[in-house]
Amino acid sequence: MATCEVCGNDYWMAFEVRTVSGDTHTFDSFECAIHRLAPICEHCQIKIVGHGIEVNGRFFCSGHCARAVEGAQGAEIRDAVGVRPS
């Protein structure tokens, strides 16, 4: 069995996540993996679980948050959810 690095649970179904930097992390749930690895929106401070948006090296959970912080460049950001191609 492996021990979750966040909660300390020793669980037979624990899993490993390898990052692009070569680090290996062990978790017993996606909740713990998100808690440790997900970036935080620089506007509303929530964990970014979906794709998110990066503007000028800063991460946001949505176009709304990017527009609220990033001025002119953020103003050009649009969320794609629900948008249908013409």
N, C-alpha and C positions, 0 to 999 in steps of 0.2 A: 504494500500500500504506500501511497505518497501523501505528504502533508501539504495542505494549502498554505501558501505563504502569506495570505491575508488573514484568514480566520483561524488557522491552526488545525482545522479538521483533518483527521487521518482517514482518508476515504479511498475505497477500492476502485472507484471510477474517476479518480482525479486525472487531470490531463495537463499536458505541457503546451506552452505557447512560446515559440521562438520568434524573436523580433529581428528586424533587418540589421540591427547593430550586433547581432549574435548572442544577445542575452536569452536565457531560458528561464521561464517562470512556470510554477506549478500551482494549479488552482483546482478547487473542488466544484466550482460552479461558474457560469458566465457572469453572475453578479459580482463575484470576487475579482474576476478578470477585468471587468469593466471598471470596478473601483480602483484597481491598480494601474491599468494601462490607458484608459480612454482619456483623450485630451479634454480640457475644460473650455467652454465657450468664454471668450474674453469679454463678452458683454453681460450675459445673464448668469454665468458661472455654473451652468449645468454640464454634466458629462455628455460628451458628444458620442452617441452610440451609432448613429447613421453615418452617411458620407460627410456631412459638414461642409464648410467652405473655408478655404484659406485665402486670405488677402494680405499681401505684404508680410508673409511669414507668420501671421496671426490666425488663429483658428476660431471659427464661429459655428454655431449649431444651425443657423439658417441665414437666408438673405436678409431678413429683417434685422437680425443682430449685426450683420456685417455693414448694412446701410447706416445703422445707428451710430457706429463707431468710426468707420473708415472714410467719411467725407465723400469727395468726388469719385474716387475709385470704388468705394462701397456702393455709391448710388447706382452704379451700372450692374450690380449683382442682382440676379433674378432667381427665385426658386423655381425648380422645374416640376414640382409636384402639381398634378392637375392640369398642366399646360399641354395642350394638344397641338401637334404640328399642323401647319396650314396645308 
